[in-house]
């Protein structure tokens, strides 16, 4: 990205202002980036933990596979998922508050004894699965924000700040050269006048 400028004081002041703003903002952006890195790592660890938990629960169900064949799956449905929004390092993240289930009534006398336990196990499995989905969404949002923040840090550090410094240096040199030329031309004019007077 080439920085456009003119060789005058107004342009110099504008460039200095932009440079000062970027230099001041850089530590904040770096802190945001490191905070996002930590949160991304936490989210990845949470996903791994939740996937292990889902696998364990499914493995427990596999042991009772014959019983689950006679289970009425329409007894339990997820009615609603309540969530809220939380900000992490300036990124809006969905947070699971509550999962609302609807359980159809069933006869305790006609249904097998384990139906009540089966319903609670299904609720737990659904809860963990939904938490995992929320965690995956959180990871995706945090990862996207971290990439954007890293790009901004690199843009400031490697492109804009050096570009502004270079442009300021060029303007200052040009203005110094112009001033030196002006002074030397004034000396020449003064010397000519003095020789003319003599």
C-alpha positions in Angstrom: 0.0 0.0 0.0 1.6 3.2 -1.2 1.0 6.2 1.0 0.1 9.3 -1.0 1.5 12.6 0.2 2.6 16.0 -0.9 5.8 17.8 -0.1 4.4 20.4 2.3 3.8 21.0 6.0 0.1 20.2 5.9 0.8 16.8 4.4 3.6 16.3 7.0 1.3 17.1 9.9 -1.4 14.7 8.5 1.1 11.9 8.2 2.5 12.5 11.6 -1.0 12.4 13.1 -1.8 9.2 11.3 1.5 7.6 12.4 1.0 8.7 16.0 -2.5 7.2 16.0 -1.3 3.8 14.6 1.7 3.6 17.0 -0.7 4.3 19.9 -3.3 1.8 18.7 -0.8 -1.0 18.0 -0.3 -2.3 21.6 -4.1 -2.4 22.1 -4.5 -4.4 18.9 -1.7 -6.8 19.9 -3.3 -7.3 23.3 -6.6 -8.1 21.6 -4.8 -10.6 19.3 -3.2 -12.4 22.3 -6.5 -12.4 24.2 -8.2 -13.9 21.2 -5.4 -16.5 20.8 -6.0 -17.6 24.4 -9.7 -17.8 23.9 -9.3 -19.8 20.7 -7.1 -22.3 22.6 -9.7 -22.6 25.4 -12.5 -23.1 22.8 -10.5 -25.9 21.1 -9.9 -27.6 24.4 -13.6 -27.3 25.3 -14.5 -28.9 21.9 -12.1 -31.8 22.5 -13.5 -32.3 26.0 -17.1 -32.2 24.8 -16.4 -34.6 21.9 -14.9 -37.0 24.3 -17.9 -36.7 26.6 -20.3 -37.3 23.6 -18.2 -40.4 22.6 -18.4 -41.7 26.2 -22.1 -41.3 26.4 -22.7 -42.9 23.0 -20.4 -45.8 24.0 -22.6 -46.2 27.2 -25.7 -46.4 24.9 -24.1 -49.0 22.7 -24.0 -51.4 25.7 -27.8 -51.2 25.9 -28.4 -51.1 22.2 -31.0 -53.9 22.3 -33.1 -51.9 24.8 -32.9 -48.7 22.8 -34.6 -50.5 19.9 -37.9 -50.6 21.8 -37.6 -47.0 23.1 -40.1 -44.5 21.8 -38.0 -41.7 20.4 -41.0 -39.4 20.1 -41.2 -39.1 23.9 -38.4 -36.4 24.1 -38.0 -33.4 21.9 -35.9 -30.3 22.2 -38.5 -27.4 22.2 -36.2 -24.4 22.5 -32.7 -23.3 23.2 -32.2 -20.2 25.2 -29.0 -18.3 24.7 -27.4 -15.0 25.4 -24.6 -13.0 23.9 -21.3 -12.4 25.6 -18.4 -10.3 24.5 -14.9 -11.7 24.5 -12.2 -9.3 23.4 -14.8 -7.3 21.5 -16.3 -10.3 19.7 -19.9 -11.2 20.3 -20.2 -14.9 21.2 -23.4 -16.9 21.7 -23.6 -18.5 25.1 -25.9 -21.5 25.9 -28.2 -20.6 28.8 -30.7 -23.4 28.8 -32.2 -26.2 26.7 -35.9 -26.6 27.0 -37.2 -30.2 26.5 -40.7 -31.4 25.9 -41.5 -34.9 27.3 -44.6 -36.6 26.2 -46.5 -38.4 28.9 -46.1 -42.2 29.0 -47.5 -44.9 31.2 -45.2 -45.9 33.9 -47.1 -49.2 34.2 -47.0 -50.2 30.5 -43.6 -48.9 29.6 -40.4 -50.6 30.7 -38.9 -49.5 34.0 -35.8 -48.0 32.4 -37.7 -45.4 30.3 -37.4 -42.7 33.0 -33.6 -43.3 33.1 -33.4 -43.5 29.4 -35.1 -40.0 29.1 -32.6 -38.5 31.5 -29.7 -40.1 29.6 -31.1 -38.7 26.3 -31.4 -35.3 27.8 -27.8 -35.4 29.0 -26.6 -36.5 25.5 -28.6 -33.8 23.8 -27.3 -31.2 26.3 -23.7 -32.2 25.6 -24.3 -32.2 21.8 -25.9 -28.8 21.9 -23.1 -27.4 24.1 -20.6 -28.8 21.5 -22.3 -27.0 18.7 -22.3 -23.7 20.6 -18.6 -24.3 21.3 -17.9 -24.9 17.6 -19.7 -21.7 16.7 -17.8 -19.8 19.4 -14.5 -21.2 18.0 -15.4 -20.2 14.5 -16.3 -16.6 15.5 -13.1 -16.3 17.6 -10.9 -17.8 14.9 -12.3 -15.3 12.3 -11.8 -12.4 14.7 -8.2 -13.5 15.5 -7.3 -13.8 11.9 -8.6 -10.3 11.2 -6.8 -8.9 14.2 -3.6 -10.6 13.2 -3.9 -9.1 9.7 -4.5 -5.6 11.2 -1.4 -6.0 13.4 0.7 -7.1 10.4 -0.7 -4.2 8.3 0.2 -1.7 11.0 3.6 -3.2 11.9 4.9 -4.1 8.5 3.2 -1.8 6.0 1.6 1.4 7.4 3.9 2.4 10.2 7.1 2.0 8.1 5.3 3.6 5.2 4.3 6.7 7.2 7.8 6.9 8.7 9.4 6.7 5.2 7.0 9.4 3.8 7.7 11.7 6.8 11.4 11.2 6.3 11.1 12.1 2.6 9.0 15.2 3.3 11.4 16.4 6.0 14.5 15.9 3.8 12.7 17.7 0.9 11.8 20.6 3.2 15.4 20.8 4.6 16.8 20.7 1.1 14.4 23.5 0.0 15.4 25.5 3.1 19.1 25.0 2.4 18.6 26.1 -1.2 16.7 29.1 -0.1 19.4 30.1 2.4 22.2 29.6 -0.1 20.3 31.5 -2.8 19.8 34.4 -0.3 23.5 34.4 0.4 24.3 34.5 -3.3 21.9 37.4 -3.8 23.3 39.2 -0.8 26.9 38.7 -2.1 25.9 40.0 -5.5 24.4 43.1 -4.0 27.5 43.8 -1.9 29.7 43.4 -5.0 27.4 45.8 -6.9 27.6 48.4 -4.2 31.3 48.3 -4.2 
